[in-house]
Amino acid sequence: MSQIDVELITEPTAKEFLIDYKEQKRNNNVPELKSQGHFILPDYKLTRQRKAFKIMKHTYLTKHYKSYVAFDSDNGHTLWMKNFGSLTEAVFWLETGLEIGDTDTRSTYKDWKEKHNDEVQVLKDQLSLLKKKRNKKRIPLDHAN
């Protein structure tokens, strides 16, 4: 079993990725991103909107329960981003580069899921711990006054 190379990130970090990629793309022919690797932002989704007479495309991060945004900047030059409905699907895309319906001669989504079930479960446990920490920091409305 191989170790999954995926890191869970927060919303400010994801915004930094988007800003860095946009600046690098604008200023350099061959962009060099600050951070490289595979990242997943939980409970958000990418929203793309065209503005200014549909010339400019803007990308936003919007809160969306049980949605995941996968960021792949492994080569250091391009930031690939994609929305997913499950954590397992996002990790599969980051690790293999394939969609669930894609057929590969070596393996399928079902085979990959069975092989990497333990590693994905570790990521799910990390995610639940992050959510518990975040909920502890929030103050109930009754005690806010």
C-alpha angles and dihedrals in degrees: 000000000000123000116250113239100210129126127201112227138187131240097262090053091050091051089052089054091052094047093046092049093047093050094045092048091050097046106034136049089214108032121213110205119212095227127038130193143059119311136176126202110201125212095017137094134199117249119192121198132178117223139168097051089323092293100112122052116209123199119208134182111228127187110251123166115240094004125124132203114206119206119196116187097148095134092050095231107070130043110211114195130186139167121235136184096214137035092231092056091050093051091047091054093047094048100041106018089229132121119233093255094046116109119222123183092225102048146348132221090259093053092045091049092053093048096047101036093115094051092048090049089055089054090049090051090051089050093052090049091052091051092049091051091049092050092050091056093054116093117224115243091243091063097039094086 
